[in-house]
Amino acid sequence: MPKINYELKQQIIKEYFNGTGSTTLSKKYKVSNSVILRWINRIKNENFEMVISENRHRIEYSVEFKIKVLSYKNSHNCTLSELCNKFKIHSESTIYFWQRQFDELGIIGLSRKRGNPKMNKNKVTKQTKLSKDDELKQLKEENLMLRIQNEYLKN
């Protein structure tokens, strides 16, 4: 299904609130009924800017934010759509992906960047030893990740 542009979303939402049913709109504009109902649900939950926003590509979420969302999910037994409305996340599949990554890989799964790493212009063939400062920094990061994971598991 192609991406739906800003003007079309506005038109569909306007027609829905003027009394046209979501099934009729779905057939008319060839947009999934569940997508239209998701937009309407978000509008009713006062997240209108999420529905009609034009620029929603590549939003980066911090590891702490992901842990916060997953902890809230586990402690409050919320649905994915409720979490999306509360934390203003565009897609339920994003949260589902975070949960799956956390279950499979732990805290490292949430911090892992997707895709291929950027290429270095000059390759270093010899492995350099970490300086004391770098080693300390790495240990502090690992310690922080373990604390976050521990806090998540407590909830």
C-alpha positions in Angstrom: 0.0 0.0 0.0 1.5 3.4 -1.0 2.0 6.1 1.6 -0.9 8.4 2.1 -0.2 12.1 1.6 -1.1 14.9 4.0 -4.0 16.2 1.9 -5.6 12.8 1.4 -5.5 12.1 5.2 -7.2 15.4 5.9 -9.9 14.7 3.3 -10.6 11.2 4.7 -10.7 12.5 8.3 -13.0 15.4 7.4 -15.4 13.0 5.5 -15.4 10.6 8.5 -16.4 13.4 10.9 -19.1 14.6 8.4 -20.8 11.2 8.8 -19.3 8.9 6.1 -18.4 5.5 7.5 -14.9 4.1 7.6 -15.8 1.2 5.4 -17.1 3.5 2.7 -14.0 5.7 2.9 -11.8 2.6 2.8 -13.4 1.4 -0.4 -13.5 4.9 -1.9 -9.8 5.8 -1.3 -8.4 2.3 -1.2 -7.0 2.7 2.3 -7.3 0.0 4.9 -10.2 0.3 7.2 -8.0 -0.4 10.2 -5.7 2.5 9.2 -8.6 4.9 9.1 -9.9 3.7 12.4 -6.4 4.1 13.9 -6.3 7.7 12.8 -9.7 8.4 14.2 -8.8 6.8 17.5 -5.7 8.9 17.8 -7.7 12.1 17.0 -10.1 11.1 19.8 -7.2 10.7 22.1 -6.0 14.2 21.3 -3.0 13.1 19.2 -4.1 14.9 16.0 -0.6 16.0 15.2 0.5 12.4 15.0 -2.2 11.5 12.5 -1.6 14.3 10.0 2.1 15.0 10.4 3.9 15.0 7.1 7.4 14.3 8.5 7.5 11.2 10.6 10.5 9.4 9.1 13.3 8.0 11.1 12.5 9.1 14.6 15.3 8.0 16.9 14.3 6.8 20.4 16.8 6.5 23.3 17.3 3.3 25.1 16.0 4.8 28.3 12.8 5.8 26.5 12.3 2.3 25.1 12.8 0.8 28.5 10.3 3.3 30.0 7.7 2.3 27.4 8.3 -1.4 27.9 8.2 -1.1 31.7 4.9 0.9 31.5 3.5 -1.8 29.2 4.4 -4.6 31.7 3.3 -2.8 34.8 0.0 -1.5 33.5 -1.0 -4.3 31.1 -1.7 -1.8 28.3 -2.4 -2.6 24.7 0.0 -1.5 22.0 -2.4 1.1 20.7 -2.8 2.6 24.2 1.0 2.9 24.5 1.2 4.6 21.2 -1.3 7.2 22.3 0.3 7.7 25.7 3.9 8.0 24.4 3.1 9.5 21.0 4.7 6.6 19.0 3.4 6.3 15.4 3.2 2.6 15.1 2.3 -0.3 17.3 4.8 -2.4 15.4 7.6 -0.2 16.8 6.8 -1.2 20.3 6.3 -4.8 19.3 9.8 -4.8 17.7 11.3 -3.3 20.8 9.7 -6.0 23.0 10.9 -8.8 20.7 14.5 -7.3 20.6 14.6 -7.0 24.4 13.3 -10.6 24.9 15.9 -12.0 22.4 18.9 -9.9 23.1 18.3 -8.0 26.3 19.2 -4.3 26.7 21.8 -4.6 23.9 19.0 -5.3 21.5 17.4 -2.0 22.2 20.6 0.0 21.7 21.6 -1.8 18.5 21.5 0.3 15.4 19.9 -1.2 12.3 21.5 -1.3 8.9 25.1 -1.4 7.8 27.6 0.6 9.8 29.1 3.6 8.1 32.4 2.9 6.2 35.6 4.4 7.5 37.7 6.1 4.8 41.0 4.6 6.1 40.8 1.1 7.5 42.8 0.3 10.6 44.0 -3.3 10.3 45.7 -3.4 13.7 43.5 -3.6 16.7 44.4 -0.8 19.1 44.3 -1.3 22.8 41.8 0.8 24.6 43.2 3.6 26.7 42.3 3.8 30.4 39.8 6.5 29.7 38.1 4.6 26.9 38.0 1.4 29.0 36.5 3.4 31.9 33.9 4.9 29.6 33.0 1.6 28.1 32.6 0.0 31.6 30.4 3.0 32.7 28.1 2.5 29.6 27.9 -1.2 30.3 27.1 -0.5 34.0 24.3 1.9 33.0 22.8 -0.6 30.6 22.8 -3.3 33.2 21.1 -0.9 35.7 18.4 -0.1 33.2 17.9 -3.7 32.4 17.7 -4.6 36.1 15.1 -1.8 36.7 13.0 -3.1 33.8 13.1 -6.6 35.2 12.0 -5.4 38.6 8.7 -4.1 37.1 
